[in-house]
Amino acid sequence: MPFGIGTTELVIILVIALLIFGPSRLAGIGSSLGKAIRDFRKSVKEEDNDEPAKTS
């Protein structure tokens, strides 16, 4: 797992987040985070396409 986080630790973190934010707000946060990641990847991909081809 990334950052040395095991399955048990990940489950504990998710349960604590669920208790703090509640299921409906947690779903909204997940949705917003997913949209932000998609937009970031899209902008990085577009930036790569905008660079002129390098010739040697």
Sine and cosine of phi, psi and omega as CSV:
sin_phi,cos_phi,sin_psi,cos_psi,sin_omega,cos_omega
0.00,0.00,0.49,-0.87,0.01,-1.00
-0.93,0.37,0.53,-0.85,0.05,-1.00
0.89,0.45,0.32,0.95,0.04,-1.00
0.94,0.34,0.36,0.93,0.00,-1.00
-1.00,-0.05,0.83,-0.55,0.02,-1.00
-1.00,0.06,0.03,-1.00,-0.03,-1.00
-0.90,0.44,-0.67,0.74,-0.02,-1.00
-0.88,0.47,-0.71,0.70,0.01,-1.00
-0.90,0.44,-0.63,0.78,0.00,-1.00
-0.90,0.43,-0.67,0.75,0.03,-1.00
-0.90,0.44,-0.67,0.74,0.02,-1.00
-0.89,0.46,-0.69,0.72,0.02,-1.00
-0.88,0.47,-0.69,0.73,0.00,-1.00
-0.91,0.42,-0.63,0.78,0.03,-1.00
-0.91,0.41,-0.68,0.73,0.03,-1.00
-0.90,0.45,-0.68,0.74,0.04,-1.00
-0.89,0.46,-0.63,0.77,0.03,-1.00
-0.90,0.44,-0.65,0.76,0.02,-1.00
-0.93,0.37,-0.60,0.80,-0.04,-1.00
-0.96,0.28,-0.76,0.65,-0.14,-0.99
-1.00,-0.09,-0.42,0.91,-0.07,-1.00
1.00,0.08,0.37,-0.93,-0.11,-0.99
-0.91,0.41,-0.65,0.76,-0.06,-1.00
-0.94,0.33,-0.68,0.74,0.00,-1.00
-0.94,0.34,-0.58,0.82,0.03,-1.00
-0.91,0.42,-0.60,0.80,0.05,-1.00
-0.91,0.42,-0.65,0.76,0.04,-1.00
-0.90,0.43,-0.65,0.76,0.03,-1.00
-0.90,0.43,-0.69,0.73,0.03,-1.00
-0.89,0.46,-0.66,0.75,0.02,-1.00
-0.90,0.43,-0.70,0.71,0.02,-1.00
-0.90,0.43,-0.64,0.76,0.01,-1.00
-0.91,0.41,-0.67,0.74,0.04,-1.00
-0.89,0.46,-0.66,0.75,0.03,-1.00
-0.91,0.42,-0.65,0.76,0.01,-1.00
-0.90,0.44,-0.65,0.76,0.01,-1.00
-0.92,0.40,-0.68,0.74,0.04,-1.00
-0.88,0.48,-0.70,0.71,0.01,-1.00
-0.89,0.45,-0.64,0.77,0.02,-1.00
-0.90,0.44,-0.74,0.68,0.01,-1.00
-0.88,0.47,-0.63,0.77,0.02,-1.00
-0.90,0.44,-0.68,0.73,-0.01,-1.00
-0.93,0.38,-0.60,0.80,0.04,-1.00
-0.92,0.40,-0.67,0.75,0.00,-1.00
-0.91,0.42,-0.66,0.75,0.03,-1.00
-0.91,0.42,-0.60,0.80,0.01,-1.00
-0.91,0.42,-0.63,0.78,0.04,-1.00
-0.90,0.43,-0.59,0.81,-0.01,-1.00
-0.96,0.29,-0.42,0.91,-0.02,-1.00
-0.97,0.23,-0.35,0.94,-0.02,-1.00
-0.94,0.34,0.70,-0.71,0.03,-1.00
-0.93,0.38,0.49,-0.87,0.01,-1.00
-0.93,0.37,0.74,-0.68,-0.01,-1.00
-1.00,0.02,0.75,-0.66,0.05,-1.00
-0.89,-0.46,0.55,-0.83,0.01,-1.00
-0.94,-0.34,0.00,0.00,0.00,0.00
